[in-house]
Amino acid sequence: MNAPALVSLLERALKNLRYGHIQLVVHDGQLVRMERVERIRLDKSENLLTGSAGSEKTPSCFADPEQGRTALNSEGKA
């Protein structure tokens, strides 16, 4: 992978990443994998488990899919 392509890849991975990290995996001096992990911060008033306080509206972490956030299903999986 050439340098401009790598920079473009990193820019796309960083776009809209609010909380989390990006990990680059290198084997024999070559980039072989990039992992992007995003954390979702929930407001204390948005209790998704009990349905209390704020259950009438969509929690802010799920409101805008264009923000690069991943919604979880009922099993807690993306």
Backbone as a printed PyTorch tensor [residue, N CA C, xyz], in Angstrom:
tensor([[[  0.8500,  -1.1680,   0.0000],
         [  0.0000,   0.0000,   0.0000],
         [  0.8970,   1.2330,   0.0000]],

        [[  0.6170,   2.1500,  -0.9120],
         [  1.4360,   3.3520,  -0.9880],
         [  1.0040,   4.3580,   0.0800]],

        [[  1.8470,   5.3580,   0.3330],
         [  1.6040,   6.3230,   1.4080],
         [  0.2980,   7.1000,   1.2320]],

        [[ -0.0250,   7.6380,   0.0370],
         [ -1.2890,   8.3630,  -0.0990],
         [ -2.5130,   7.4830,   0.1760]],

        [[ -2.4670,   6.2200,  -0.2240],
         [ -3.5910,   5.3140,   0.0260],
         [ -3.7330,   5.0450,   1.5230]],

        [[ -2.5980,   4.9100,   2.2170],
         [ -2.6380,   4.6890,   3.6640],
         [ -3.2070,   5.9070,   4.3840]],

        [[ -2.7970,   7.0910,   3.9750],
         [ -3.3200,   8.3190,   4.5880],
         [ -4.8230,   8.4220,   4.3560]],

        [[ -5.2670,   8.1080,   3.1510],
         [ -6.6980,   8.1390,   2.8430],
         [ -7.4620,   7.1390,   3.7000]],

        [[ -6.9220,   5.9520,   3.8700],
         [ -7.5460,   4.9220,   4.6970],
         [ -7.6670,   5.3810,   6.1480]],

        [[ -6.6110,   5.9800,   6.6750],
         [ -6.6360,   6.4710,   8.0480],
         [ -7.6210,   7.6270,   8.2150]],

        [[ -7.6860,   8.5100,   7.2330],
         [ -8.6390,   9.6130,   7.2940],
         [-10.0750,   9.1010,   7.3560]],

        [[-10.3790,   8.0800,   6.5410],
         [-11.7290,   7.5020,   6.5580],
         [-12.0340,   6.8320,   7.8920]],

        [[-11.0200,   6.1780,   8.4740],
         [-11.2270,   5.5060,   9.7560],
         [-11.4450,   6.5130,  10.8850]],

        [[-10.8010,   7.6630,  10.7970],
         [-10.9290,   8.6860,  11.8370],
         [-12.1940,   9.5250,  11.7080]],

        [[-12.7680,   9.5530,  10.5090],
         [-13.9310,  10.3880,  10.2830],
         [-15.0720,   9.9770,  11.2160]],

        [[-15.5850,  10.9400,  11.9470],
         [-16.7100,  10.7630,  12.8710],
         [-16.4160,   9.8510,  14.0580]],

        [[-15.1650,   9.5100,  14.2950],
         [-14.8220,   8.7080,  15.4720],
         [-14.7350,   9.6460,  16.6670]],

        [[-15.7010,   9.5440,  17.5760],
         [-15.7340,  10.4520,  18.7270],
         [-15.0000,   9.8610,  19.9150]],

        [[-15.2230,   8.5930,  20.2170],
         [-14.5570,   7.9110,  21.3190],
         [-14.1360,   6.5420,  20.8140]],

        [[-12.8820,   6.1780,  21.0000],
         [-12.4320,   4.8630,  20.5790],
         [-10.9710,   4.8760,  20.1930]],

        [[-10.5780,   3.8900,  19.3870],
         [ -9.1880,   3.8380,  18.9470],
         [ -9.0600,   3.1070,  17.6170]],

        [[ -7.9280,   3.3480,  16.9720],
         [ -7.5810,   2.6730,  15.7220],
         [ -6.2660,   1.9630,  15.9620]],

        [[ -6.2180,   0.6970,  15.5990],
         [ -5.0220,  -0.1030,  15.8030],
         [ -4.5200,  -0.5890,  14.4510]],

        [[ -3.2370,  -0.3870,  14.1960],
         [ -2.6110,  -0.8740,  12.9630],
         [ -1.8070,  -2.1200,  13.2890]],

        [[ -1.9600,  -3.1560,  12.4840],
         [ -1.2380,  -4.4050,  12.6760],
         [ -0.2440,  -4.5530,  11.5310]],

        [[  1.0290,  -4.7230,  11.9020],
         [  2.1160,  -4.7990,  10.9240],
         [  2.7990,  -6.1570,  11.0400]],

        [[  3.0320,  -6.8130,   9.8980],
         [  3.7800,  -8.0720,   9.8370],
         [  4.9180,  -7.8790,   8.8350]],

        [[  6.1210,  -8.1630,   9.2580],
         [  7.2960,  -8.0500,   8.3940],
         [  7.3730,  -6.6880,   7.7030]],

        [[  7.0590,  -5.6320,   8.4540],
         [  7.1590,  -4.2830,   7.9170],
         [  6.0250,  -3.8590,   7.0030]],

        [[  5.0010,  -4.6920,   6.8620],
         [  3.8680,  -4.3750,   5.9890],
         [  2.5910,  -4.2590,   6.8110]],

        [[  1.8040,  -3.2510,   6.5290],
         [  0.5110,  -3.0970,   7.1750],
         [ -0.4140,  -4.1890,   6.6450]],

        [[ -0.9360,  -5.0170,   7.5620],
         [ -1.7960,  -6.1200,   7.1370],
         [ -3.2310,  -5.9790,   7.6200]],

        [[ -3.4350,  -5.1380,   8.6420],
         [ -4.7930,  -5.0040,   9.1550],
         [ -4.9220,  -3.6970,   9.9250]],

        [[ -6.1060,  -3.1150,   9.8390],
         [ -6.4320,  -1.9420,  10.6270],
         [ -7.7500,  -2.2300,  11.3430]],

        [[ -7.7590,  -1.9940,  12.6450],
         [ -8.9680,  -2.2200,  13.4340],
         [ -9.4510,  -0.8880,  13.9940]],

        [[-10.7350,  -0.6280,  13.8280],
         [-11.3510,   0.6030,  14.3290],
         [-12.3670,   0.2090,  15.3780]],

        [[-12.1380,   0.6260,  16.6200],
         [-13.0310,   0.3170,  17.7260],
         [-13.6610,   1.6200,  18.1870]],

        [[-14.9760,   1.6290,  18.2470],
         [-15.6760,   2.8250,  18.6750],
         [-16.4310,   2.5470,  19.9560]],

        [[-16.3100,   3.4590,  20.8900],
         [-17.0290,   3.3840,  22.1540],
         [-18.2490,   4.2920,  22.0520]],

        [[-19.3210,   3.8860,  22.6810],
         [-20.5310,   4.6850,  22.6970],
         [-20.7590,   5.1500,  24.1260]],

        [[-20.8510,   6.4360,  24.3070],
         [-21.1070,   6.9960,  25.6320],
         [-22.5950,   7.2710,  25.7810]],

        [[-23.1730,   6.7530,  26.8270],
         [-24.5920,   6.9560,  27.1090],
         [-24.7420,   7.9720,  28.2320]],

        [[-25.7350,   8.8270,  28.1050],
         [-26.0530,   9.7490,  29.1840],
         [-26.6570,   8.9600,  30.3290]],

        [[-26.4180,   9.4160,  31.5520],
         [-26.9970,   8.7360,  32.7160],
         [-28.5170,   8.7290,  32.6670]],

        [[-29.1100,   9.7430,  32.0410],
         [-30.5670,   9.8270,  31.9780],
         [-31.1580,   8.8740,  30.9400]],

        [[-30.3300,   8.2540,  30.1300],
         [-30.8110,   7.3600,  29.0750],
         [-30.5400,   5.9140,  29.4600]],

        [[-31.3670,   5.3630,  30.3320],
         [-31.1920,   4.0080,  30.8130],
         [-31.8750,   3.0410,  29.8480]],

        [[-31.0840,   2.3640,  29.0140],
         [-31.6250,   1.4680,  28.0000],
         [-32.0790,   0.1280,  28.5750]],

        [[-31.5670,  -0.2690,  29.7260],
         [-31.9130,  -1.5740,  30.2910],
         [-33.2610,  -1.5590,  30.9950]],

        [[-33.5630,  -0.4950,  31.7190],
         [-34.8140,  -0.4540,  32.4720],
         [-35.9060,   0.2880,  31.7380]],

        [[-35.5330,   1.0570,  30.7170],
         [-36.5210,   1.8200,  29.9670],
         [-36.9780,   3.0690,  30.6850]],

        [[-36.2970,   3.4270,  31.7590],
         [-36.7060,   4.6160,  32.5050],
         [-35.9620,   5.8480,  32.0130]],

        [[-36.5250,   6.9890,  32.2960],
         [-35.9210,   8.2970,  32.0190],
         [-35.3890,   8.3970,  30.6110]],

        [[-36.2010,   8.8640,  29.7240],
         [-35.7650,   9.0810,  28.3600],
         [-36.1760,   7.9940,  27.4020]],

        [[-37.0000,   7.0620,  27.8380],
         [-37.3860,   5.9580,  26.9610],
         [-38.3100,   6.4000,  25.8360]],

        [[-38.8980,   7.5860,  25.9490],
         [-39.8170,   8.0730,  24.9250],
         [-39.1030,   8.5860,  23.6860]],

        [[-37.8310,   8.8980,  23.8210],
         [-37.0980,   9.4140,  22.6690],
         [-35.9300,   8.4850,  22.3690]],

        [[-35.3900,   8.5970,  21.1760],
         [-34.2430,   7.7940,  20.7940],
         [-33.0150,   8.3030,  21.5230]],

        [[-32.2580,   7.4350,  22.2120],
         [-31.0430,   7.8900,  22.8770],
         [-30.1120,   8.5710,  21.8810]],

        [[-29.3980,   9.5650,  22.3540],
         [-28.5600,  10.3610,  21.4630],
         [-27.5080,   9.5240,  20.7490]],

        [[-27.0500,   8.4450,  21.3500],
         [-26.0110,   7.6410,  20.7050],
         [-26.5370,   6.8820,  19.4940]],

        [[-27.8670,   6.7430,  19.3600],
         [-28.4460,   6.0430,  18.2320],
         [-29.1710,   6.9760,  17.2680]],

        [[-29.2020,   8.2490,  17.5800],
         [-30.0380,   9.1800,  16.8420],
         [-29.5550,   9.4520,  15.4310]],

        [[-28.2550,   9.5110,  15.2030],
         [-27.7400,   9.9150,  13.9010],
         [-26.7340,   8.8930,  13.3810]],

        [[-27.1530,   7.9560,  12.5180],
         [-26.2370,   6.9380,  12.0240],
         [-25.0900,   7.5190,  11.2110]],

        [[-25.2300,   8.7420,  10.7210],
         [-24.1570,   9.3730,   9.9600],
         [-22.9910,   9.7720,  10.8570]],

        [[-23.1620,   9.7190,  12.1530],
         [-22.0900,  10.0800,  13.0700],
         [-21.0940,   8.9440,  13.2610]],

        [[-21.2890,   7.8230,  12.5730],
         [-20.3440,   6.7250,  12.6570],
         [-20.5270,   5.8540,  13.8780]],

        [[-21.6850,   5.9510,  14.5070],
         [-21.9330,   5.1520,  15.6940],
         [-22.5900,   3.8460,  15.3050]],

        [[-22.3400,   2.8100,  16.0850],
         [-22.8940,   1.4960,  15.8100],
         [-24.0070,   1.2010,  16.8000]],

        [[-25.1790,   0.9270,  16.3060],
         [-26.3060,   0.5680,  17.1630],
         [-26.1860,  -0.9030,  17.5740]],

        [[-26.5630,  -1.2130,  18.7990],
         [-26.5070,  -2.5800,  19.2930],
         [-27.9000,  -3.1850,  19.2700]],

        [[-27.9700,  -4.4970,  18.9910],
         [-29.2600,  -5.1670,  19.0420],
         [-29.5710,  -5.5630,  20.4710]],

        [[-30.6790,  -6.2780,  20.6980],
         [-31.1080,  -6.6250,  22.0480],
         [-30.1230,  -7.5440,  22.7660]],

        [[-29.2370,  -8.2050,  22.0300],
         [-28.2370,  -9.0810,  22.6380],
         [-26.9360,  -8.3420,  22.9150]],

        [[-26.9160,  -7.0470,  22.6180],
         [-25.7090,  -6.2610,  22.8520],
         [-24.6680,  -6.4010,  21.7640]],

        [[-25.0770,  -6.9210,  20.5920],
         [-24.1430,  -7.1100,  19.4840],
         [-24.4340,  -6.1030,  18.3900]],

        [[-23.3800,  -5.7190,  17.6840],
         [-23.5370,  -4.7530,  16.5870],
         [-24.1900,  -5.3890,  15.3880]]])
